[in-house]
């Protein structure tokens, strides 16, 4: 009897040992190296691409070096990065995606330009490779029939287009003009603006991204004589457009900037562009003040980060990192959390897990909606010299389900056309019309002209 009990005990121990071994062996179905592609406009956009790449690499390094309970991935799993330059073009995005597919990418972070991301998705979707963009904002990318494996940690311009339309409504303007690049990024926001504003668009102009001559488009806007202009393009194209606006003398009407060009990079190298943008208004992503952003900021400027391919910016030099670098950083963390939750690199399993990921990131608190996107929050800003000063926000008020403009009370908001406005209780009131001079100026001018005419008349006699 004792032998039987001993035998049973030994068998039980053996079974438990096997079960324990199998459990340890099956702690994760993830491969030892998860291959993560990163796509950035490095050479063509040196102001933006390198910083976004370095945010990506920084996150990879941090996640791989985590230990203990705070580690996101299983101990035996690390992220293997592969950085590709997309040449800031759709063709470059296609080539980058093809390279990453051949390499065996499990997930791809990128890219910046919406047309680039769309071209990448065309290649990645048949392979069921999930793609997370850190900056592409075209509303067209929300089409899950065309882009089922696409997600983004940057907001769609569908939100920003509504923010611009609501701001125009506040000012009561009735006739406007629009101008944008002809790609999906440029036209996407303009289409949303048009759908959400009841006024008249006198002319809608487009030009190819990277064009150096926009004379005919800007002249058409001048001929239409609008009350305002909405422009949507990235900084380099905005600079080309505003330089021409300055040359043709139509920078003295309100131009509404979008986040693609409400940045110091737009006017950094050209005083005419800087002059044309003075007192113009628009939107920019609301500044990030959460702890995650501060941690990212401290890490970025820490000397220990110098091993990266950059960063090109340095605290000592006084230069700030590109505003979308934290978004690229967060995209990697979201990917890691999705991989851990899915315990798989299978595209469908990973995609399902990613939709449920939440992350208190450097770019803010990330929570995905039904399209795998975050909801945008913007500041309304005005450029004064080299500073974008906020005069309101576009946000979801407490208890509401949709965003709306919340403008700050102010006694005087002067626009580029010389008009002056006051804001109280979220209502904008015109205090001085465009072009109106100081009190008494018109009367004194008439007296002066009249006096000159009298003198000329006497001399003729």
HELIX and SHEET records of a PDB file:
HELIX    1   1 UNK A    2  UNK A   25  1                                  24    
HELIX    2   2 UNK A   49  UNK A   65  1                                  17    
HELIX    3   3 UNK A   68  UNK A   70  5                                   3    
HELIX    4   4 UNK A   90  UNK A  103  1                                  14    
HELIX    5   5 UNK A  114  UNK A  125  1                                  12    
HELIX    6   6 UNK A  139  UNK A  142  5                                   4    
HELIX    7   7 UNK A  157  UNK A  171  1                                  15    
HELIX    8   8 UNK A  184  UNK A  196  1                                  13    
HELIX    9   9 UNK A  215  UNK A  224  1                                  10    
HELIX   10  10 UNK A  235  UNK A  248  1                                  14    
HELIX   11  11 UNK A  264  UNK A  266  5                                   3    
HELIX   12  12 UNK A  271  UNK A  276  1                                   6    
HELIX   13  13 UNK A  291  UNK A  300  1                                  10    
HELIX   14  14 UNK A  303  UNK A  307  5                                   5    
HELIX   15  15 UNK A  325  UNK A  342  1                                  18    
HELIX   16  16 UNK A  347  UNK A  355  1                                   9    
HELIX   17  17 UNK A  441  UNK A  460  1                                  20    
SHEET    1   A 5 UNK A  78  UNK A  85  0                                        
SHEET    2   A 5 UNK A  33  UNK A  40  1                                        
SHEET    3   A 5 UNK A 107  UNK A 109  1                                        
SHEET    4   A 5 UNK A 130  UNK A 133  1                                        
SHEET    5   A 5 UNK A 150  UNK A 152  1                                        
SHEET    1   B 8 UNK A 200  UNK A 207  0                                        
SHEET    2   B 8 UNK A 175  UNK A 181  1                                        
SHEET    3   B 8 UNK A 228  UNK A 232  1                                        
SHEET    4   B 8 UNK A 254  UNK A 257  1                                        
SHEET    5   B 8 UNK A 281  UNK A 285  1                                        
SHEET    6   B 8 UNK A 378  UNK A 384 -1                                        
SHEET    7   B 8 UNK A 387  UNK A 396 -1                                        
SHEET    8   B 8 UNK A 403  UNK A 407 -1                                        
SHEET    1   C 2 UNK A 358  UNK A 361  0                                        
SHEET    2   C 2 UNK A 364  UNK A 367 -1                                        
SHEET    1   D 3 UNK A 410  UNK A 414  0                                        
SHEET    2   D 3 UNK A 420  UNK A 424 -1                                        
SHEET    3   D 3 UNK A 427  UNK A 432 -1                                        
END                                                                             
